[in-house]
């Protein structure tokens, strides 16, 4: 994953496979839906939430928050 490469971490350190599957199955439309998915904690939500929602909506991710 691009975010994992940017942070120098393996992809599973961004979200576990289980969390990624839950995101794919839920296909969240908004922040509230994404935040309720197990494995999406506050820090990951704040850092990756906008990109995850963009991907779920079929859009290009913005690349995370400024300054990250």
PDB file of N, CA, C and O in Angstrom:
ATOM      1  N   UNK A   1       0.834  -1.185   0.000  1.00  0.00           N
ATOM      2  CA  UNK A   1       0.000   0.000   0.000  1.00  0.00           C
ATOM      3  C   UNK A   1       0.872   1.240   0.000  1.00  0.00           C
ATOM      4  O   UNK A   1       1.961   1.249   0.574  1.00  0.00           O
ATOM      5  N   UNK A   2       0.390   2.276  -0.642  1.00  0.00           N
ATOM      6  CA  UNK A   2       1.141   3.521  -0.766  1.00  0.00           C
ATOM      7  C   UNK A   2       1.409   4.135   0.599  1.00  0.00           C
ATOM      8  O   UNK A   2       2.523   4.585   0.865  1.00  0.00           O
ATOM      9  N   UNK A   3       0.408   4.158   1.464  1.00  0.00           N
ATOM     10  CA  UNK A   3       0.598   4.738   2.797  1.00  0.00           C
ATOM     11  C   UNK A   3       1.658   3.973   3.572  1.00  0.00           C
ATOM     12  O   UNK A   3       2.472   4.581   4.267  1.00  0.00           O
ATOM     13  N   UNK A   4       1.663   2.693   3.468  1.00  0.00           N
ATOM     14  CA  UNK A   4       2.666   1.888   4.167  1.00  0.00           C
ATOM     15  C   UNK A   4       4.058   2.208   3.646  1.00  0.00           C
ATOM     16  O   UNK A   4       4.997   2.343   4.431  1.00  0.00           O
ATOM     17  N   UNK A   5       4.201   2.330   2.333  1.00  0.00           N
ATOM     18  CA  UNK A   5       5.498   2.659   1.752  1.00  0.00           C
ATOM     19  C   UNK A   5       5.969   4.029   2.214  1.00  0.00           C
ATOM     20  O   UNK A   5       7.139   4.199   2.555  1.00  0.00           O
ATOM     21  N   UNK A   6       5.077   4.998   2.229  1.00  0.00           N
ATOM     22  CA  UNK A   6       5.439   6.352   2.664  1.00  0.00           C
ATOM     23  C   UNK A   6       5.904   6.385   4.109  1.00  0.00           C
ATOM     24  O   UNK A   6       6.808   7.144   4.460  1.00  0.00           O
ATOM     25  N   UNK A   7       5.294   5.569   4.939  1.00  0.00           N
ATOM     26  CA  UNK A   7       5.650   5.572   6.356  1.00  0.00           C
ATOM     27  C   UNK A   7       6.791   4.609   6.665  1.00  0.00           C
ATOM     28  O   UNK A   7       7.264   4.554   7.800  1.00  0.00           O
ATOM     29  N   UNK A   8       7.238   3.846   5.658  1.00  0.00           N
ATOM     30  CA  UNK A   8       8.318   2.899   5.863  1.00  0.00           C
ATOM     31  C   UNK A   8       7.900   1.674   6.650  1.00  0.00           C
ATOM     32  O   UNK A   8       8.744   0.995   7.237  1.00  0.00           O
ATOM     33  N   UNK A   9       6.606   1.382   6.670  1.00  0.00           N
ATOM     34  CA  UNK A   9       6.079   0.240   7.409  1.00  0.00           C
ATOM     35  C   UNK A   9       5.520  -0.793   6.442  1.00  0.00           C
ATOM     36  O   UNK A   9       5.109  -0.447   5.334  1.00  0.00           O
ATOM     37  N   UNK A  10       5.500  -2.069   6.854  1.00  0.00           N
ATOM     38  CA  UNK A  10       4.787  -3.064   6.051  1.00  0.00           C
ATOM     39  C   UNK A  10       3.292  -2.727   6.013  1.00  0.00           C
ATOM     40  O   UNK A  10       2.768  -2.120   6.947  1.00  0.00           O
ATOM     41  N   UNK A  11       2.614  -3.118   4.944  1.00  0.00           N
ATOM     42  CA  UNK A  11       1.198  -2.784   4.777  1.00  0.00           C
ATOM     43  C   UNK A  11       0.344  -3.241   5.951  1.00  0.00           C
ATOM     44  O   UNK A  11      -0.602  -2.552   6.332  1.00  0.00           O
ATOM     45  N   UNK A  12       0.670  -4.404   6.533  1.00  0.00           N
ATOM     46  CA  UNK A  12      -0.160  -4.895   7.632  1.00  0.00           C
ATOM     47  C   UNK A  12      -0.047  -4.032   8.879  1.00  0.00           C
ATOM     48  O   UNK A  12      -0.856  -4.169   9.797  1.00  0.00           O
ATOM     49  N   UNK A  13       0.942  -3.145   8.930  1.00  0.00           N
ATOM     50  CA  UNK A  13       1.064  -2.238  10.080  1.00  0.00           C
ATOM     51  C   UNK A  13       0.114  -1.053   9.969  1.00  0.00           C
ATOM     52  O   UNK A  13      -0.181  -0.408  10.975  1.00  0.00           O
ATOM     53  N   UNK A  14      -0.368  -0.755   8.776  1.00  0.00           N
ATOM     54  CA  UNK A  14      -1.339   0.322   8.610  1.00  0.00           C
ATOM     55  C   UNK A  14      -2.700  -0.194   9.045  1.00  0.00           C
ATOM     56  O   UNK A  14      -3.299   0.359   9.967  1.00  0.00           O
ATOM     57  N   UNK A  15      -3.197  -1.233   8.407  1.00  0.00           N
ATOM     58  CA  UNK A  15      -4.422  -1.922   8.811  1.00  0.00           C
ATOM     59  C   UNK A  15      -4.177  -3.413   8.648  1.00  0.00           C
ATOM     60  O   UNK A  15      -3.513  -3.836   7.701  1.00  0.00           O
ATOM     61  N   UNK A  16      -4.706  -4.206   9.561  1.00  0.00           N
ATOM     62  CA  UNK A  16      -4.581  -5.656   9.424  1.00  0.00           C
ATOM     63  C   UNK A  16      -5.456  -6.133   8.268  1.00  0.00           C
ATOM     64  O   UNK A  16      -6.360  -5.424   7.826  1.00  0.00           O
ATOM     65  N   UNK A  17      -5.180  -7.334   7.789  1.00  0.00           N
ATOM     66  CA  UNK A  17      -6.013  -7.911   6.732  1.00  0.00           C
ATOM     67  C   UNK A  17      -7.468  -8.000   7.184  1.00  0.00           C
ATOM     68  O   UNK A  17      -8.382  -7.747   6.400  1.00  0.00           O
ATOM     69  N   UNK A  18      -7.679  -8.356   8.444  1.00  0.00           N
ATOM     70  CA  UNK A  18      -9.041  -8.467   8.979  1.00  0.00           C
ATOM     71  C   UNK A  18      -9.756  -7.119   8.916  1.00  0.00           C
ATOM     72  O   UNK A  18     -10.926  -7.048   8.541  1.00  0.00           O
ATOM     73  N   UNK A  19      -9.051  -6.056   9.282  1.00  0.00           N
ATOM     74  CA  UNK A  19      -9.654  -4.718   9.235  1.00  0.00           C
ATOM     75  C   UNK A  19      -9.911  -4.301   7.796  1.00  0.00           C
ATOM     76  O   UNK A  19     -10.955  -3.719   7.500  1.00  0.00           O
ATOM     77  N   UNK A  20      -8.978  -4.586   6.900  1.00  0.00           N
ATOM     78  CA  UNK A  20      -9.181  -4.252   5.489  1.00  0.00           C
ATOM     79  C   UNK A  20     -10.387  -4.982   4.915  1.00  0.00           C
ATOM     80  O   UNK A  20     -11.149  -4.412   4.134  1.00  0.00           O
ATOM     81  N   UNK A  21     -10.561  -6.241   5.300  1.00  0.00           N
ATOM     82  CA  UNK A  21     -11.735  -6.993   4.843  1.00  0.00           C
ATOM     83  C   UNK A  21     -13.015  -6.373   5.387  1.00  0.00           C
ATOM     84  O   UNK A  21     -14.010  -6.265   4.671  1.00  0.00           O
ATOM     85  N   UNK A  22     -12.990  -5.965   6.654  1.00  0.00           N
ATOM     86  CA  UNK A  22     -14.171  -5.342   7.252  1.00  0.00           C
ATOM     87  C   UNK A  22     -14.497  -4.027   6.552  1.00  0.00           C
ATOM     88  O   UNK A  22     -15.667  -3.713   6.336  1.00  0.00           O
ATOM     89  N   UNK A  23     -13.474  -3.260   6.197  1.00  0.00           N
ATOM     90  CA  UNK A  23     -13.693  -2.004   5.471  1.00  0.00           C
ATOM     91  C   UNK A  23     -14.289  -2.301   4.099  1.00  0.00           C
ATOM     92  O   UNK A  23     -15.238  -1.642   3.675  1.00  0.00           O
ATOM     93  N   UNK A  24     -13.733  -3.292   3.408  1.00  0.00           N
ATOM     94  CA  UNK A  24     -14.234  -3.643   2.079  1.00  0.00           C
ATOM     95  C   UNK A  24     -15.679  -4.123   2.134  1.00  0.00           C
ATOM     96  O   UNK A  24     -16.484  -3.777   1.269  1.00  0.00           O
ATOM     97  N   UNK A  25     -16.007  -4.915   3.144  1.00  0.00           N
ATOM     98  CA  UNK A  25     -17.378  -5.421   3.271  1.00  0.00           C
ATOM     99  C   UNK A  25     -18.354  -4.313   3.649  1.00  0.00           C
ATOM    100  O   UNK A  25     -19.482  -4.285   3.156  1.00  0.00           O
ATOM    101  N   UNK A  26     -17.930  -3.403   4.516  1.00  0.00           N
ATOM    102  CA  UNK A  26     -18.824  -2.331   4.968  1.00  0.00           C
ATOM    103  C   UNK A  26     -18.943  -1.217   3.936  1.00  0.00           C
ATOM    104  O   UNK A  26     -19.977  -0.555   3.856  1.00  0.00           O
ATOM    105  N   UNK A  27     -17.889  -1.004   3.141  1.00  0.00           N
ATOM    106  CA  UNK A  27     -17.841   0.093   2.176  1.00  0.00           C
ATOM    107  C   UNK A  27     -18.416   1.373   2.792  1.00  0.00           C
ATOM    108  O   UNK A  27     -19.437   1.881   2.327  1.00  0.00           O
ATOM    109  N   UNK A  28     -17.766   1.891   3.830  1.00  0.00           N
ATOM    110  CA  UNK A  28     -18.316   3.043   4.548  1.00  0.00           C
ATOM    111  C   UNK A  28     -18.464   4.269   3.656  1.00  0.00           C
ATOM    112  O   UNK A  28     -17.607   4.561   2.823  1.00  0.00           O
ATOM    113  N   UNK A  29     -19.579   4.982   3.852  1.00  0.00           N
ATOM    114  CA  UNK A  29     -19.864   6.199   3.092  1.00  0.00           C
ATOM    115  C   UNK A  29     -19.475   7.459   3.844  1.00  0.00           C
ATOM    116  O   UNK A  29     -19.346   8.529   3.249  1.00  0.00           O
ATOM    117  N   UNK A  30     -19.287   7.336   5.151  1.00  0.00           N
ATOM    118  CA  UNK A  30     -18.978   8.534   5.932  1.00  0.00           C
ATOM    119  C   UNK A  30     -18.076   8.187   7.107  1.00  0.00           C
ATOM    120  O   UNK A  30     -17.799   7.019   7.382  1.00  0.00           O
ATOM    121  N   UNK A  31     -17.628   9.226   7.788  1.00  0.00           N
ATOM    122  CA  UNK A  31     -16.689   9.050   8.894  1.00  0.00           C
ATOM    123  C   UNK A  31     -17.260   8.195  10.019  1.00  0.00           C
ATOM    124  O   UNK A  31     -16.537   7.399  10.618  1.00  0.00           O
ATOM    125  N   UNK A  32     -18.534   8.349  10.308  1.00  0.00           N
ATOM    126  CA  UNK A  32     -19.158   7.582  11.378  1.00  0.00           C
ATOM    127  C   UNK A  32     -19.135   6.095  11.100  1.00  0.00           C
ATOM    128  O   UNK A  32     -18.834   5.295  11.986  1.00  0.00           O
ATOM    129  N   UNK A  33     -19.455   5.722   9.866  1.00  0.00           N
ATOM    130  CA  UNK A  33     -19.431   4.303   9.494  1.00  0.00           C
ATOM    131  C   UNK A  33     -18.016   3.743   9.573  1.00  0.00           C
ATOM    132  O   UNK A  33     -17.813   2.634  10.066  1.00  0.00           O
ATOM    133  N   UNK A  34     -17.042   4.500   9.093  1.00  0.00           N
ATOM    134  CA  UNK A  34     -15.656   4.035   9.138  1.00  0.00           C
ATOM    135  C   UNK A  34     -15.175   3.893  10.576  1.00  0.00           C
ATOM    136  O   UNK A  34     -14.508   2.915  10.912  1.00  0.00           O
ATOM    137  N   UNK A  35     -15.500   4.841  11.412  1.00  0.00           N
ATOM    138  CA  UNK A  35     -15.040   4.830  12.806  1.00  0.00           C
ATOM    139  C   UNK A  35     -15.596   3.650  13.591  1.00  0.00           C
ATOM    140  O   UNK A  35     -14.993   3.229  14.579  1.00  0.00           O
ATOM    141  N   UNK A  36     -16.730   3.110  13.171  1.00  0.00           N
ATOM    142  CA  UNK A  36     -17.341   1.982  13.882  1.00  0.00           C
ATOM    143  C   UNK A  36     -16.744   0.627  13.497  1.00  0.00           C
ATOM    144  O   UNK A  36     -17.069  -0.384  14.119  1.00  0.00           O
ATOM    145  N   UNK A  37     -15.896   0.591  12.504  1.00  0.00           N
ATOM    146  CA  UNK A  37     -15.307  -0.677  12.070  1.00  0.00           C
ATOM    147  C   UNK A  37     -14.202  -1.075  13.049  1.00  0.00           C
ATOM    148  O   UNK A  37     -13.291  -0.290  13.312  1.00  0.00           O
ATOM    149  N   UNK A  38     -14.282  -2.297  13.589  1.00  0.00           N
ATOM    150  CA  UNK A  38     -13.233  -2.756  14.508  1.00  0.00           C
ATOM    151  C   UNK A  38     -11.855  -2.712  13.843  1.00  0.00           C
ATOM    152  O   UNK A  38     -11.689  -3.155  12.706  1.00  0.00           O
ATOM    153  N   UNK A  39     -10.886  -2.181  14.555  1.00  0.00           N
ATOM    154  CA  UNK A  39      -9.531  -2.071  14.027  1.00  0.00           C
ATOM    155  C   UNK A  39      -9.202  -0.694  13.500  1.00  0.00           C
ATOM    156  O   UNK A  39      -8.044  -0.391  13.213  1.00  0.00           O
ATOM    157  N   UNK A  40     -10.229   0.150  13.369  1.00  0.00           N
ATOM    158  CA  UNK A  40     -10.005   1.529  12.947  1.00  0.00           C
ATOM    159  C   UNK A  40     -10.049   2.386  14.211  1.00  0.00           C
ATOM    160  O   UNK A  40     -11.100   2.901  14.594  1.00  0.00           O
ATOM    161  N   UNK A  41      -8.907   2.525  14.838  1.00  0.00           N
ATOM    162  CA  UNK A  41      -8.825   3.321  16.057  1.00  0.00           C
ATOM    163  C   UNK A  41      -8.732   4.804  15.745  1.00  0.00           C
ATOM    164  O   UNK A  41      -8.689   5.206  14.582  1.00  0.00           O
ATOM    165  N   UNK A  42      -8.700   5.600  16.779  1.00  0.00           N
ATOM    166  CA  UNK A  42      -8.680   7.057  16.627  1.00  0.00           C
ATOM    167  C   UNK A  42      -7.463   7.521  15.827  1.00  0.00           C
ATOM    168  O   UNK A  42      -7.595   8.327  14.906  1.00  0.00           O
ATOM    169  N   UNK A  43      -6.291   7.019  16.173  1.00  0.00           N
ATOM    170  CA  UNK A  43      -5.074   7.464  15.478  1.00  0.00           C
ATOM    171  C   UNK A  43      -5.095   7.082  13.998  1.00  0.00           C
ATOM    172  O   UNK A  43      -4.757   7.896  13.138  1.00  0.00           O
ATOM    173  N   UNK A  44      -5.489   5.851  13.708  1.00  0.00           N
ATOM    174  CA  UNK A  44      -5.534   5.425  12.304  1.00  0.00           C
ATOM    175  C   UNK A  44      -6.651   6.142  11.563  1.00  0.00           C
ATOM    176  O   UNK A  44      -6.508   6.491  10.391  1.00  0.00           O
ATOM    177  N   UNK A  45      -7.765   6.360  12.255  1.00  0.00           N
ATOM    178  CA  UNK A  45      -8.863   7.101  11.642  1.00  0.00           C
ATOM    179  C   UNK A  45      -8.396   8.508  11.277  1.00  0.00           C
ATOM    180  O   UNK A  45      -8.634   8.978  10.164  1.00  0.00           O
ATOM    181  N   UNK A  46      -7.733   9.175  12.218  1.00  0.00           N
ATOM    182  CA  UNK A  46      -7.272  10.541  11.965  1.00  0.00           C
ATOM    183  C   UNK A  46      -6.233  10.602  10.856  1.00  0.00           C
ATOM    184  O   UNK A  46      -6.207  11.551  10.073  1.00  0.00           O
ATOM    185  N   UNK A  47      -5.391   9.606  10.793  1.00  0.00           N
ATOM    186  CA  UNK A  47      -4.313   9.625   9.809  1.00  0.00           C
ATOM    187  C   UNK A  47      -4.749   9.141   8.427  1.00  0.00           C
ATOM    188  O   UNK A  47      -4.338   9.712   7.417  1.00  0.00           O
ATOM    189  N   UNK A  48      -5.568   8.106   8.370  1.00  0.00           N
ATOM    190  CA  UNK A  48      -5.898   7.473   7.093  1.00  0.00           C
ATOM    191  C   UNK A  48      -7.367   7.550   6.701  1.00  0.00           C
ATOM    192  O   UNK A  48      -7.726   7.145   5.595  1.00  0.00           O
ATOM    193  N   UNK A  49      -8.221   8.057   7.577  1.00  0.00           N
ATOM    194  CA  UNK A  49      -9.659   8.026   7.339  1.00  0.00           C
ATOM    195  C   UNK A  49     -10.101   8.658   6.037  1.00  0.00           C
ATOM    196  O   UNK A  49     -10.898   8.074   5.303  1.00  0.00           O
ATOM    197  N   UNK A  50      -9.591   9.850   5.739  1.00  0.00           N
ATOM    198  CA  UNK A  50     -10.001  10.542   4.512  1.00  0.00           C
ATOM    199  C   UNK A  50      -9.624   9.733   3.277  1.00  0.00           C
ATOM    200  O   UNK A  50     -10.401   9.646   2.326  1.00  0.00           O
ATOM    201  N   UNK A  51      -8.433   9.141   3.290  1.00  0.00           N
ATOM    202  CA  UNK A  51      -8.007   8.335   2.146  1.00  0.00           C
ATOM    203  C   UNK A  51      -8.832   7.062   2.012  1.00  0.00           C
ATOM    204  O   UNK A  51      -9.194   6.669   0.903  1.00  0.00           O
ATOM    205  N   UNK A  52      -9.129   6.421   3.129  1.00  0.00           N
ATOM    206  CA  UNK A  52      -9.945   5.203   3.089  1.00  0.00           C
ATOM    207  C   UNK A  52     -11.323   5.520   2.517  1.00  0.00           C
ATOM    208  O   UNK A  52     -11.826   4.787   1.666  1.00  0.00           O
ATOM    209  N   UNK A  53     -11.929   6.599   2.977  1.00  0.00           N
ATOM    210  CA  UNK A  53     -13.250   6.977   2.465  1.00  0.00           C
ATOM    211  C   UNK A  53     -13.189   7.326   0.984  1.00  0.00           C
ATOM    212  O   UNK A  53     -14.103   6.988   0.232  1.00  0.00           O
ATOM    213  N   UNK A  54     -12.124   7.999   0.556  1.00  0.00           N
ATOM    214  CA  UNK A  54     -11.977   8.328  -0.864  1.00  0.00           C
ATOM    215  C   UNK A  54     -11.885   7.056  -1.700  1.00  0.00           C
ATOM    216  O   UNK A  54     -12.529   6.944  -2.743  1.00  0.00           O
ATOM    217  N   UNK A  55     -11.086   6.103  -1.240  1.00  0.00           N
ATOM    218  CA  UNK A  55     -10.940   4.840  -1.969  1.00  0.00           C
ATOM    219  C   UNK A  55     -12.274   4.102  -2.028  1.00  0.00           C
ATOM    220  O   UNK A  55     -12.638   3.558  -3.071  1.00  0.00           O
ATOM    221  N   UNK A  56     -13.002   4.080  -0.914  1.00  0.00           N
ATOM    222  CA  UNK A  56     -14.310   3.414  -0.888  1.00  0.00           C
ATOM    223  C   UNK A  56     -15.298   4.082  -1.834  1.00  0.00           C
ATOM    224  O   UNK A  56     -16.215   3.434  -2.340  1.00  0.00           O
ATOM    225  N   UNK A  57     -15.111   5.377  -2.073  1.00  0.00           N
ATOM    226  CA  UNK A  57     -15.997   6.118  -2.974  1.00  0.00           C
ATOM    227  C   UNK A  57     -15.508   6.069  -4.421  1.00  0.00           C
ATOM    228  O   UNK A  57     -16.112   6.681  -5.303  1.00  0.00           O
ATOM    229  N   UNK A  58     -14.415   5.342  -4.666  1.00  0.00           N
ATOM    230  CA  UNK A  58     -13.894   5.222  -6.019  1.00  0.00           C
ATOM    231  C   UNK A  58     -13.084   6.418  -6.466  1.00  0.00           C
ATOM    232  O   UNK A  58     -12.907   6.632  -7.665  1.00  0.00           O
ATOM    233  N   UNK A  59     -12.589   7.201  -5.519  1.00  0.00           N
ATOM    234  CA  UNK A  59     -11.791   8.387  -5.829  1.00  0.00           C
ATOM    235  C   UNK A  59     -10.328   8.133  -5.502  1.00  0.00           C
ATOM    236  O   UNK A  59      -9.987   7.162  -4.826  1.00  0.00           O
ATOM    237  N   UNK A  60      -9.477   9.012  -5.987  1.00  0.00           N
ATOM    238  CA  UNK A  60      -8.053   8.935  -5.665  1.00  0.00           C
ATOM    239  C   UNK A  60      -7.836   9.427  -4.243  1.00  0.00           C
ATOM    240  O   UNK A  60      -8.405  10.447  -3.854  1.00  0.00           O
ATOM    241  N   UNK A  61      -7.026   8.727  -3.461  1.00  0.00           N
ATOM    242  CA  UNK A  61      -6.709   9.219  -2.114  1.00  0.00           C
ATOM    243  C   UNK A  61      -5.868  10.482  -2.202  1.00  0.00           C
ATOM    244  O   UNK A  61      -5.151  10.699  -3.179  1.00  0.00           O
ATOM    245  N   UNK A  62      -5.963  11.307  -1.175  1.00  0.00           N
ATOM    246  CA  UNK A  62      -5.228  12.573  -1.153  1.00  0.00           C
ATOM    247  C   UNK A  62      -3.815  12.412  -0.640  1.00  0.00           C
ATOM    248  O   UNK A  62      -2.987  13.304  -0.824  1.00  0.00           O
ATOM    249  N   UNK A  63      -3.521  11.294  -0.002  1.00  0.00           N
ATOM    250  CA  UNK A  63      -2.179  11.061   0.498  1.00  0.00           C
ATOM    251  C   UNK A  63      -2.010  11.325   1.968  1.00  0.00           C
ATOM    252  O   UNK A  63      -0.882  11.481   2.435  1.00  0.00           O
ATOM    253  N   UNK A  64      -3.084  11.381   2.711  1.00  0.00           N
ATOM    254  CA  UNK A  64      -2.995  11.592   4.157  1.00  0.00           C
ATOM    255  C   UNK A  64      -3.044  13.054   4.515  1.00  0.00           C
ATOM    256  O   UNK A  64      -3.149  13.927   3.654  1.00  0.00           O
ATOM    257  N   UNK A  65      -2.963  13.301   5.811  1.00  0.00           N
ATOM    258  CA  UNK A  65      -3.025  14.668   6.307  1.00  0.00           C
ATOM    259  C   UNK A  65      -1.733  15.399   6.008  1.00  0.00           C
ATOM    260  O   UNK A  65      -0.672  14.785   5.900  1.00  0.00           O
ATOM    261  N   UNK A  66      -1.828  16.728   5.874  1.00  0.00           N
ATOM    262  CA  UNK A  66      -0.648  17.558   5.716  1.00  0.00           C
ATOM    263  C   UNK A  66       0.260  17.376   6.907  1.00  0.00           C
ATOM    264  O   UNK A  66      -0.212  17.311   8.042  1.00  0.00           O
ATOM    265  N   UNK A  67       1.535  17.295   6.672  1.00  0.00           N
ATOM    266  CA  UNK A  67       2.490  17.208   7.750  1.00  0.00           C
ATOM    267  C   UNK A  67       2.761  15.810   8.250  1.00  0.00           C
ATOM    268  O   UNK A  67       3.622  15.635   9.111  1.00  0.00           O
ATOM    269  N   UNK A  68       2.070  14.815   7.752  1.00  0.00           N
ATOM    270  CA  UNK A  68       2.318  13.429   8.185  1.00  0.00           C
ATOM    271  C   UNK A  68       3.414  12.825   7.352  1.00  0.00           C
ATOM    272  O   UNK A  68       3.776  11.666   7.554  1.00  0.00           O
TER     273      UNK A  68
END
